[in-house]
Amino acid sequence: MKKLICIILVMSVVLSLTACGGKTPAETEEGFVPALDTGTECSITVVGSYDNFEALEAEFDRFNEFYPNVQLSYVKLDDYNNILGTVLEGDDSPNIFFSHTWMMDNEKYDQVLAHMEDLSDPALRLNLDCVRPGLLKHDEEGRVIMVPVFSRSYGMLVNNDLFEKEGLSVPATWSELVTVCDELRKKGYASPMMGYSRDTSSCFMYTVAYPMFVATLADNPEALALANDLDPKAGEYMRPALEKIGQLIESGCIDPAECDKIEDNYTQVILRFFEGDVPMMICHGDTVSGTRKRESQSEAFTASPFNYSFTPLPLTEDGGYFIDSPSVEFSVNKDCNDLDMTNEFMRFLVSTAELDEMASVKRMISPTVNLSFDPVYAPFGQISSERIISPEVLGITDPLTVQIKLAAFRVGSGEMTVDEAVAMYGSFE
């Protein structure tokens, strides 16, 4: 099944590359040409959950080179997921808003989905071909109602200079990881690996377990169907992932007590890693996006900077996985004011050049077919194609994700045994 998925992904990319006379989307993009009156005056608001969004604001500035009288702004909404539906129903509703594929599997967001425009409508002329096909999810009507502007994966920040100082190589397989952790402990590193462990939604246990669970399901379509149906029999397919968490803790690779001292999976994870004494910090790409800005905020890193990278977690003898998932997606409010100019901005934004530029500024993985990597993500560019998995192509649903998320946290925190968690599949809430 995994090989079939990879073949589909490769064929999708090839088709997208050949759709315009054999040229890539980057080659067919001749530069943005305004389609509306450039003297138009209006306001466009984007709302989301980020505290700030400099990368998007830079796009606003570039768009204003074409439309100088269009005022664009970004606004953070507190309690975003719970308040979004109400905001969209208001008189001053936003033009564009953050969205996530898991919203499509949750009836709680039916009100939000009802406001989403069909971005695959040919009349809008959005170049969706520049986006990796595996990141685009279609709804039941075949529409594309959200477009990824960033993608993410799961892995670990690695202090490359520390490895070099200790005369060790960054592990690429499970056995190498166990051996390296043992060597690091002998050299005085009490917890060679660390990660946030206080909350289920972003704990290191989930970051470890999710890629393995997805990979297991990719090998077995019947298992995937059971897992999406929340059938208790699917619990057995979580076992390898849950056992790996236990093995990391029992082998001394990671000390949960030390991880509990980290207060969040973003700023505090980064600042703890920048102390310079953590060889490997388990996290996801959204966390990595904050590293560049926080280099100067860390007194330890400023005093003793070091080279670091984000690498796959080598949890098997064949290495790690690149779980190619959307991070932030944009949807257009079809009921907003100035819809034509809103779609014009989206047409400007959804291009190889602009999406790659935004990813570079934000230090995220670009969603484009071009797959432009920031140097910090370079190790992911070395992963073989059969180990690249797109949950959207595979058909992973959010209820399934909730099960592995909660099971991994309970096992990793010692609240449950692996057997107990396996038996509870479909019952976690």
One Martini backbone bead per residue (centre of mass of N, CA, C, O) as a GRO file, in nm:
protein
  429
    1MET     BB    1   0.059   0.063  -0.021
    2LYS     BB    2   0.298   0.255   0.005
    3LYS     BB    3   0.395   0.224  -0.286
    4LEU     BB    4   0.133   0.321  -0.414
    5ILE     BB    5   0.135   0.603  -0.294
    6CYS     BB    6   0.406   0.688  -0.417
    7ILE     BB    7   0.318   0.653  -0.709
    8ILE     BB    8   0.092   0.861  -0.697
    9LEU     BB    9   0.266   1.099  -0.621
   10VAL     BB   10   0.457   1.089  -0.862
   11MET     BB   11   0.237   1.108  -1.082
   12SER     BB   12   0.123   1.379  -0.989
   13VAL     BB   13   0.378   1.538  -1.036
   14VAL     BB   14   0.420   1.470  -1.332
   15LEU     BB   15   0.152   1.583  -1.429
   16SER     BB   16   0.207   1.873  -1.327
   17LEU     BB   17   0.468   1.905  -1.512
   18THR     BB   18   0.302   1.828  -1.799
   19ALA     BB   19   0.047   2.017  -1.833
   20CYS     BB   20   0.257   2.250  -1.973
   21GLY     BB   21   0.454   2.125  -2.192
   22GLY     BB   22   0.662   2.005  -1.958
   23LYS     BB   23   0.636   2.217  -1.741
   24THR     BB   24   0.679   2.371  -1.467
   25PRO     BB   25   0.522   2.581  -1.262
   26ALA     BB   26   0.760   2.780  -1.253
   27GLU     BB   27   0.775   2.806  -1.573
   28THR     BB   28   0.463   2.899  -1.611
   29GLU     BB   29   0.535   3.133  -1.433
   30GLU     BB   30   0.534   3.482  -1.546
   31GLY     BB   31   0.404   3.639  -1.344
   32PHE     BB   32   0.228   3.882  -1.207
   33VAL     BB   33  -0.100   3.988  -1.334
   34PRO     BB   34  -0.323   4.209  -1.324
   35ALA     BB   35  -0.703   4.190  -1.328
   36LEU     BB   36  -0.750   4.462  -1.193
   37ASP     BB   37  -0.795   4.758  -1.067
   38THR     BB   38  -0.514   4.928  -0.934
   39GLY     BB   39  -0.707   5.160  -0.786
   40THR     BB   40  -0.828   5.000  -0.579
   41GLU     BB   41  -1.033   5.036  -0.281
   42CYS     BB   42  -0.952   4.833   0.011
   43SER     BB   43  -1.009   4.562   0.250
   44ILE     BB   44  -0.795   4.303   0.402
   45THR     BB   45  -0.851   4.016   0.614
   46VAL     BB   46  -0.648   3.813   0.829
   47VAL     BB   47  -0.703   3.521   1.022
   48GLY     BB   48  -0.550   3.376   1.329
   49SER     BB   49  -0.311   3.205   1.565
   50TYR     BB   50  -0.090   3.387   1.536
   51ASP     BB   51   0.080   3.636   1.685
   52ASN     BB   52   0.255   3.653   1.419
   53PHE     BB   53   0.314   3.756   1.044
   54GLU     BB   54   0.569   3.851   0.863
   55ALA     BB   55   0.551   3.684   0.600
   56LEU     BB   56   0.272   3.800   0.518
   57GLU     BB   57   0.342   4.104   0.531
   58ALA     BB   58   0.539   4.083   0.292
   59GLU     BB   59   0.314   4.014   0.090
   60PHE     BB   60   0.158   4.271   0.115
   61ASP     BB   61   0.382   4.454   0.002
   62ARG     BB   62   0.394   4.316  -0.280
   63PHE     BB   63   0.098   4.362  -0.357
   64ASN     BB   64   0.117   4.682  -0.336
   65GLU     BB   65   0.275   4.715  -0.606
   66PHE     BB   66  -0.008   4.667  -0.760
   67TYR     BB   67  -0.204   4.754  -0.494
   68PRO     BB   68  -0.178   5.045  -0.314
   69ASN     BB   69  -0.506   5.066  -0.203
   70VAL     BB   70  -0.468   4.804  -0.042
   71GLN     BB   71  -0.566   4.691   0.271
   72LEU     BB   72  -0.361   4.485   0.477
   73SER     BB   73  -0.434   4.237   0.743
   74TYR     BB   74  -0.341   4.093   1.059
   75VAL     BB   75  -0.528   3.872   1.292
   76LYS     BB   76  -0.551   3.766   1.611
   77LEU     BB   77  -0.726   3.493   1.762
   78ASP     BB   78  -0.862   3.408   2.038
   79ASP     BB   79  -0.961   3.104   2.053
   80TYR     BB   80  -0.990   3.020   1.752
   81ASN     BB   81  -1.155   2.748   1.716
   82ASN     BB   82  -1.412   2.859   1.887
   83ILE     BB   83  -1.457   3.158   1.732
   84LEU     BB   84  -1.470   3.147   1.420
   85GLY     BB   85  -1.771   3.105   1.353
   86THR     BB   86  -1.865   3.375   1.478
   87VAL     BB   87  -1.688   3.565   1.306
   88LEU     BB   88  -1.811   3.478   1.025
   89GLU     BB   89  -2.107   3.590   1.117
   90GLY     BB   90  -2.025   3.865   1.113
   91ASP     BB   91  -2.018   4.184   0.981
   92ASP     BB   92  -1.679   4.180   1.014
   93SER     BB   93  -1.565   3.969   0.827
   94PRO     BB   94  -1.327   3.791   0.701
   95ASN     BB   95  -1.153   3.695   0.410
   96ILE     BB   96  -0.926   3.529   0.562
   97PHE     BB   97  -0.845   3.191   0.695
   98PHE     BB   98  -0.759   2.964   0.898
   99SER     BB   99  -0.703   2.614   0.822
  100HIS     BB  100  -0.803   2.256   0.855
  101THR     BB  101  -0.853   1.933   0.769
  102TRP     BB  102  -0.992   1.840   1.040
  103MET     BB  103  -1.257   2.005   0.998
  104MET     BB  104  -1.389   1.797   0.787
  105ASP     BB  105  -1.435   1.572   1.045
  106ASN     BB  106  -1.607   1.811   1.200
  107GLU     BB  107  -1.921   1.926   1.290
  108LYS     BB  108  -1.831   2.182   1.450
  109TYR     BB  109  -1.736   2.310   1.143
  110ASP     BB  110  -1.981   2.364   0.954
  111GLN     BB  111  -1.994   2.674   0.969
  112VAL     BB  112  -1.713   2.717   0.844
  113LEU     BB  113  -1.742   2.553   0.579
  114ALA     BB  114  -1.980   2.732   0.461
  115HIS     BB  115  -1.761   2.978   0.395
  116MET     BB  116  -1.609   2.819   0.183
  117GLU     BB  117  -1.439   2.841  -0.097
  118ASP     BB  118  -1.383   2.733  -0.424
  119LEU     BB  119  -1.044   2.710  -0.527
  120SER     BB  120  -1.099   2.521  -0.800
  121ASP     BB  121  -1.214   2.736  -0.958
  122PRO     BB  122  -1.128   2.841  -1.270
  123ALA     BB  123  -1.210   3.148  -1.240
  124LEU     BB  124  -0.970   3.210  -1.026
  125ARG     BB  125  -0.676   3.113  -1.123
  126LEU     BB  126  -0.539   2.906  -0.946
  127ASN     BB  127  -0.214   2.752  -0.888
  128LEU     BB  128  -0.240   2.435  -0.774
  129ASP     BB  129   0.006   2.296  -0.925
  130CYS     BB  130   0.229   2.411  -0.715
  131VAL     BB  131   0.110   2.198  -0.531
  132ARG     BB  132   0.126   1.930  -0.359
  133PRO     BB  133  -0.107   1.688  -0.396
  134GLY     BB  134  -0.085   1.561  -0.097
  135LEU     BB  135  -0.197   1.853   0.036
  136LEU     BB  136  -0.471   1.817  -0.116
  137LYS     BB  137  -0.802   1.843  -0.008
  138HIS     BB  138  -1.108   1.694  -0.075
  139ASP     BB  139  -1.422   1.701  -0.078
  140GLU     BB  140  -1.721   1.540  -0.145
  141GLU     BB  141  -1.738   1.748  -0.412
  142GLY     BB  142  -1.425   1.806  -0.507
  143ARG     BB  143  -1.323   2.036  -0.343
  144VAL     BB  144  -1.112   2.323  -0.272
  145ILE     BB  145  -1.112   2.492   0.059
  146MET     BB  146  -0.792   2.455   0.103
  147VAL     BB  147  -0.460   2.606   0.127
  148PRO     BB  148  -0.137   2.552   0.156
  149VAL     BB  149   0.146   2.746   0.300
  150PHE     BB  150   0.235   2.503   0.484
  151SER     BB  151   0.452   2.251   0.603
  152ARG     BB  152   0.512   1.934   0.779
  153SER     BB  153   0.695   1.757   1.037
  154TYR     BB  154   0.873   1.496   1.211
  155GLY     BB  155   1.127   1.522   1.484
  156MET     BB  156   1.470   1.656   1.538
  157LEU     BB  157   1.679   1.846   1.705
  158VAL     BB  158   2.030   1.899   1.622
  159ASN     BB  159   2.352   1.912   1.770
  160ASN     BB  160   2.616   1.907   1.568
  161ASP     BB  161   2.855   2.013   1.744
  162LEU     BB  162   2.825   1.810   1.972
  163PHE     BB  163   2.880   1.557   1.808
  164GLU     BB  164   3.159   1.644   1.716
  165LYS     BB  165   3.289   1.679   1.997
  166GLU     BB  166   3.213   1.362   2.075
  167GLY     BB  167   3.257   1.175   1.817
  168LEU     BB  168   2.969   1.168   1.671
  169SER     BB  169   2.691   1.041   1.500
  170VAL     BB  170   2.411   1.088   1.352
  171PRO     BB  171   2.140   0.909   1.367
  172ALA     BB  172   1.969   0.670   1.117
  173THR     BB  173   1.895   0.447   1.328
  174TRP     BB  174   1.788   0.271   1.589
  175SER     BB  175   2.058   0.145   1.683
  176GLU     BB  176   2.214   0.411   1.671
  177LEU     BB  177   2.047   0.561   1.881
  178VAL     BB  178   2.100   0.378   2.124
  179THR     BB  179   2.410   0.400   2.114
  180VAL     BB  180   2.436   0.708   2.136
  181CYS     BB  181   2.289   0.741   2.404
  182ASP     BB  182   2.488   0.572   2.566
  183GLU     BB  183   2.736   0.750   2.509
  184LEU     BB  184   2.620   1.015   2.623
  185ARG     BB  185   2.578   0.919   2.913
  186LYS     BB  186   2.882   0.860   2.964
  187LYS     BB  187   2.936   1.185   2.904
  188GLY     BB  188   2.680   1.327   3.091
  189TYR     BB  189   2.397   1.280   2.945
  190ALA     BB  190   2.105   1.218   3.094
  191SER     BB  191   1.925   1.337   2.828
  192PRO     BB  192   1.973   1.302   2.500
  193MET     BB  193   1.665   1.332   2.499
  194MET     BB  194   1.397   1.564   2.424
  195GLY     BB  195   1.067   1.699   2.533
  196TYR     BB  196   0.753   1.764   2.538
  197SER     BB  197   0.507   1.641   2.824
  198ARG     BB  198   0.229   1.798   2.932
  199ASP     BB  199   0.069   1.756   2.652
  200THR     BB  200  -0.107   1.590   2.410
  201SER     BB  201  -0.089   1.781   2.143
  202SER     BB  202   0.267   1.823   2.182
  203CYS     BB  203   0.407   1.574   2.252
  204PHE     BB  204   0.663   1.350   2.216
  205MET     BB  205   0.490   1.094   2.199
  206TYR     BB  206   0.336   1.176   1.942
  207THR     BB  207   0.585   1.237   1.759
  208VAL     BB  208   0.669   0.937   1.765
  209ALA     BB  209   0.396   0.773   1.699
  210TYR     BB  210   0.259   0.881   1.441
  211PRO     BB  211   0.451   0.791   1.210
  212MET     BB  212   0.432   0.484   1.277
  213PHE     BB  213   0.129   0.450   1.247
  214VAL     BB  214   0.103   0.549   0.957
  215ALA     BB  215   0.301   0.340   0.836
  216THR     BB  216   0.137   0.091   0.919
  217LEU     BB  217  -0.124   0.169   0.759
  218ALA     BB  218   0.012   0.191   0.473
  219ASP     BB  219   0.048  -0.139   0.467
  220ASN     BB  220  -0.285  -0.147   0.554
  221PRO     BB  221  -0.600  -0.095   0.442
  222GLU     BB  222  -0.769  -0.248   0.656
  223ALA     BB  223  -0.654  -0.097   0.900
  224LEU     BB  224  -0.741   0.184   0.815
  225ALA     BB  225  -1.044   0.133   0.821
  226LEU     BB  226  -1.058   0.059   1.120
  227ALA     BB  227  -0.933   0.319   1.233
  228ASN     BB  228  -1.145   0.520   1.110
  229ASP     BB  229  -1.384   0.351   1.266
  230LEU     BB  230  -1.289   0.287   1.561
  231ASP     BB  231  -1.188   0.002   1.586
  232PRO     BB  232  -1.054  -0.192   1.832
  233LYS     BB  233  -0.874  -0.373   1.640
  234ALA     BB  234  -0.674  -0.128   1.567
  235GLY     BB  235  -0.490  -0.121   1.821
  236GLU     BB  236  -0.258  -0.312   1.724
  237TYR     BB  237  -0.136  -0.086   1.525
  238MET     BB  238  -0.013   0.081   1.775
  239ARG     BB  239   0.201  -0.088   1.921
  240PRO     BB  240   0.478  -0.011   1.790
  241ALA     BB  241   0.462   0.290   1.874
  242LEU     BB  242   0.426   0.250   2.183
  243GLU     BB  243   0.680   0.079   2.231
  244LYS     BB  244   0.885   0.297   2.146
  245ILE     BB  245   0.842   0.480   2.384
  246GLY     BB  246   0.930   0.280   2.601
  247GLN     BB  247   1.217   0.232   2.489
  248LEU     BB  248   1.323   0.521   2.521
  249ILE     BB  249   1.289   0.525   2.830
  250GLU     BB  250   1.419   0.250   2.924
  251SER     BB  251   1.707   0.315   2.773
  252GLY     BB  252   1.768   0.638   2.836
  253CYS     BB  253   1.714   0.850   2.605
  254ILE     BB  254   1.470   0.953   2.798
  255ASP     BB  255   1.359   1.200   3.047
  256PRO     BB  256   1.057   1.290   3.163
  257ALA     BB  257   1.136   1.475   3.403
  258GLU     BB  258   1.290   1.680   3.223
  259CYS     BB  259   1.053   1.743   3.027
  260ASP     BB  260   0.855   1.867   3.249
  261LYS     BB  261   1.021   2.149   3.260
  262ILE     BB  262   0.880   2.210   3.002
  263GLU     BB  263   0.619   2.449   2.919
  264ASP     BB  264   0.656   2.426   2.595
  265ASN     BB  265   0.648   2.355   2.225
  266TYR     BB  266   0.824   2.623   2.165
  267THR     BB  267   0.996   2.838   2.316
  268GLN     BB  268   1.103   2.641   2.542
  269VAL     BB  269   1.226   2.431   2.360
  270ILE     BB  270   1.424   2.616   2.216
  271LEU     BB  271   1.573   2.736   2.466
  272ARG     BB  272   1.666   2.463   2.573
  273PHE     BB  273   1.833   2.384   2.325
  274PHE     BB  274   2.016   2.654   2.336
  275GLU     BB  275   2.194   2.568   2.581
  276GLY     BB  276   2.376   2.307   2.446
  277ASP     BB  277   2.297   2.011   2.622
  278VAL     BB  278   2.111   1.904   2.376
  279PRO     BB  279   2.131   1.678   2.132
  280MET     BB  280   1.801   1.601   2.131
  281MET     BB  281   1.487   1.749   2.002
  282ILE     BB  282   1.164   1.681   2.019
  283CYS     BB  283   0.958   1.770   1.730
  284HIS     BB  284   0.817   2.004   1.510
  285GLY     BB  285   0.807   2.227   1.249
  286ASP     BB  286   0.664   2.457   1.406
  287THR     BB  287   0.898   2.492   1.604
  288VAL     BB  288   1.131   2.550   1.405
  289SER     BB  289   1.020   2.829   1.302
  290GLY     BB  290   1.134   2.977   1.585
  291THR     BB  291   1.452   2.974   1.587
  292ARG     BB  292   1.568   3.227   1.451
  293LYS     BB  293   1.442   3.441   1.643
  294ARG     BB  294   1.566   3.290   1.921
  295GLU     BB  295   1.869   3.322   1.911
  296SER     BB  296   1.873   3.623   2.039
  297GLN     BB  297   1.707   3.528   2.311
  298SER     BB  298   1.960   3.356   2.373
  299GLU     BB  299   2.226   3.371   2.576
  300ALA     BB  300   2.364   3.103   2.516
  301PHE     BB  301   2.367   3.124   2.203
  302THR     BB  302   2.508   3.397   2.179
  303ALA     BB  303   2.770   3.296   2.328
  304SER     BB  304   2.722   2.978   2.192
  305PRO     BB  305   2.704   2.897   1.897
  306PHE     BB  306   2.534   2.654   1.678
  307ASN     BB  307   2.487   2.383   1.485
  308TYR     BB  308   2.168   2.296   1.327
  309SER     BB  309   1.903   2.042   1.287
  310PHE     BB  310   1.636   1.872   1.113
  311THR     BB  311   1.537   1.537   1.182
  312PRO     BB  312   1.456   1.234   1.162
  313LEU     BB  313   1.320   0.972   1.329
  314PRO     BB  314   1.508   0.671   1.399
  315LEU     BB  315   1.277   0.401   1.449
  316THR     BB  316   1.430   0.233   1.233
  317GLU     BB  317   1.647   0.052   1.025
  318ASP     BB  318   1.550   0.259   0.779
  319GLY     BB  319   1.456   0.493   0.955
  320GLY     BB  320   1.268   0.754   0.874
  321TYR     BB  321   1.006   0.999   0.823
  322PHE     BB  322   0.802   1.183   0.584
  323ILE     BB  323   0.541   1.370   0.705
  324ASP     BB  324   0.333   1.518   0.465
  325SER     BB  325   0.191   1.807   0.601
  326PRO     BB  326  -0.014   2.035   0.678
  327SER     BB  327  -0.024   2.330   0.858
  328VAL     BB  328  -0.114   2.591   0.704
  329GLU     BB  329  -0.431   2.719   0.595
  330PHE     BB  330  -0.630   2.868   0.341
  331SER     BB  331  -0.938   3.052   0.346
  332VAL     BB  332  -1.228   3.172   0.183
  333ASN     BB  333  -1.473   3.409   0.233
  334LYS     BB  334  -1.759   3.408   0.038
  335ASP     BB  335  -1.902   3.651   0.236
  336CYS     BB  336  -1.723   3.877   0.179
  337ASN     BB  337  -1.573   4.154   0.122
  338ASP     BB  338  -1.409   4.188  -0.158
  339LEU     BB  339  -1.375   3.912  -0.321
  340ASP     BB  340  -1.211   3.974  -0.575
  341MET     BB  341  -0.953   4.078  -0.423
  342THR     BB  342  -0.911   3.830  -0.255
  343ASN     BB  343  -0.858   3.641  -0.502
  344GLU     BB  344  -0.620   3.805  -0.608
  345PHE     BB  345  -0.435   3.750  -0.368
  346MET     BB  346  -0.439   3.442  -0.396
  347ARG     BB  347  -0.318   3.438  -0.681
  348PHE     BB  348  -0.053   3.564  -0.588
  349LEU     BB  349   0.026   3.357  -0.355
  350VAL     BB  350  -0.032   3.100  -0.544
  351SER     BB  351   0.301   3.038  -0.575
  352THR     BB  352   0.613   2.946  -0.587
  353ALA     BB  353   0.751   3.211  -0.504
  354GLU     BB  354   0.570   3.295  -0.256
  355LEU     BB  355   0.568   3.032  -0.090
  356ASP     BB  356   0.875   3.008  -0.064
  357GLU     BB  357   0.918   3.281   0.073
  358MET     BB  358   0.744   3.233   0.321
  359ALA     BB  359   0.894   2.981   0.423
  360SER     BB  360   1.168   3.119   0.458
  361VAL     BB  361   1.084   3.334   0.667
  362LYS     BB  362   0.937   3.113   0.866
  363ARG     BB  363   1.076   2.835   0.864
  364MET     BB  364   0.939   2.638   0.656
  365ILE     BB  365   0.776   2.413   0.465
  366SER     BB  366   0.712   2.393   0.153
  367PRO     BB  367   0.418   2.317  -0.064
  368THR     BB  368   0.575   2.277  -0.315
  369VAL     BB  369   0.696   2.098  -0.574
  370ASN     BB  370   0.983   2.217  -0.536
  371LEU     BB  371   1.081   2.175  -0.243
  372SER     BB  372   1.200   2.402  -0.057
  373PHE     BB  373   1.482   2.408   0.157
  374ASP     BB  374   1.588   2.470   0.442
  375PRO     BB  375   1.885   2.390   0.582
  376VAL     BB  376   1.758   2.270   0.847
  377TYR     BB  377   1.596   2.042   0.648
  378ALA     BB  378   1.797   1.869   0.476
  379PRO     BB  379   1.753   1.568   0.578
  380PHE     BB  380   1.473   1.538   0.424
  381GLY     BB  381   1.607   1.533   0.131
  382GLN     BB  382   1.726   1.218   0.192
  383ILE     BB  383   1.466   1.081   0.164
  384SER     BB  384   1.307   0.830   0.053
  385SER     BB  385   1.014   0.787  -0.121
  386GLU     BB  386   0.901   0.537   0.058
  387ARG     BB  387   0.921   0.754   0.327
  388ILE     BB  388   0.684   0.918   0.200
  389ILE     BB  389   0.395   1.053   0.371
  390SER     BB  390   0.046   1.124   0.303
  391PRO     BB  391  -0.234   1.151   0.491
  392GLU     BB  392  -0.429   1.258   0.269
  393VAL     BB  393  -0.390   1.020   0.072
  394LEU     BB  394  -0.442   0.790   0.276
  395GLY     BB  395  -0.692   0.885   0.491
  396ILE     BB  396  -0.657   1.045   0.742
  397THR     BB  397  -0.826   1.107   1.038
  398ASP     BB  398  -0.894   1.278   1.322
  399PRO     BB  399  -1.003   1.055   1.512
  400LEU     BB  400  -0.749   0.884   1.480
  401THR     BB  401  -0.546   1.092   1.593
  402VAL     BB  402  -0.663   1.103   1.879
  403GLN     BB  403  -0.591   0.814   1.964
  404ILE     BB  404  -0.276   0.832   1.942
  405LYS     BB  405  -0.237   1.078   2.117
  406LEU     BB  406  -0.358   0.964   2.388
  407ALA     BB  407  -0.208   0.696   2.402
  408ALA     BB  408   0.082   0.808   2.407
  409PHE     BB  409   0.054   0.979   2.664
  410ARG     BB  410  -0.030   0.754   2.862
  411VAL     BB  411   0.220   0.578   2.822
  412GLY     BB  412   0.451   0.793   2.863
  413SER     BB  413   0.327   0.879   3.162
  414GLY     BB  414   0.219   0.592   3.302
  415GLU     BB  415  -0.106   0.548   3.294
  416MET     BB  416  -0.037   0.316   3.081
  417THR     BB  417  -0.034   0.047   2.909
  418VAL     BB  418  -0.015  -0.088   2.610
  419ASP     BB  419  -0.250  -0.285   2.639
  420GLU     BB  420  -0.459  -0.078   2.738
  421ALA     BB  421  -0.445   0.112   2.492
  422VAL     BB  422  -0.518  -0.092   2.274
  423ALA     BB  423  -0.804  -0.164   2.401
  424MET     BB  424  -0.904   0.160   2.374
  425TYR     BB  425  -0.960   0.183   2.095
  426GLY     BB  426  -1.214   0.433   2.030
  427SER     BB  427  -1.231   0.569   2.349
  428PHE     BB  428  -1.088   0.820   2.313
  429GLU     BB  429  -1.140   1.186   2.439
   0.00000   0.00000   0.00000
